[in-house]
Amino acid sequence: MHQSEKFYRMPAFVTLSVSDIARSIAWYQENLGFDLVYKIDGDEGQTMLAHLRYSKYADLLLAPTRNNIEGQRGLGAMLTFSIFDESVDRFAERLRNANWVFDGPVDRPWNTRELVVRDPDGYLLTFTQPLNTELDLDTVISNVHNRDMEH
């Protein structure tokens, strides 16, 4: 990644509160192929913030849980990453090799192939790729509607 590509204004990003930031950084890199853009370490060497990127404009920040907040994380939220340069089947292969539980890949009626995985802190992540890039939005919506009418 070129230095000029590394830093840009991020129109949106999410920050996840994680219980073990070193474990999470490694998990995202090894199992999902995220790149570490940078990390900020505190005075005692502990990581205070890590910036990961799947692809341009698909940025994720990780921060250690503060104030000893315990409990389930990510309840009611799902992060979705669109894949254009590889297959969700490749994600499935990586996760299977790591003995990690996931759901999919499955073809959806809205013209995507999806895989859902829960990270070490319980956050749900969906990786989705288009099935047929030639279809326009009206056709996709019509196909979903027609499928629903059949069931």
TAHUHU-V731461 format. One record per run of one state. SS is the DSSP state (@ for helix, = for strand, . for the rest). FROM is the first residue (numbers start at 0). TO is the last residue. If there is no record, write none. Layout:
# TAHUHU-V731461
{{SS:FROM:TO} {SS:FROM:TO}}
This chain:
# TAHUHU-V731461
{{.:0:1} {@:2:5} {.:6:12} {=:13:17} {.:18:19} {@:20:31} {.:32:33} {=:34:40} {.:41:45} {=:46:54} {.:55:56} {=:57:63} {.:64:76} {=:77:82} {.:83:86} {@:87:96} {.:97:100} {=:101:107} {.:108:110} {=:111:117} {.:118:122} {=:123:129} {.:130:135} {@:136:149} {.:150:150}}
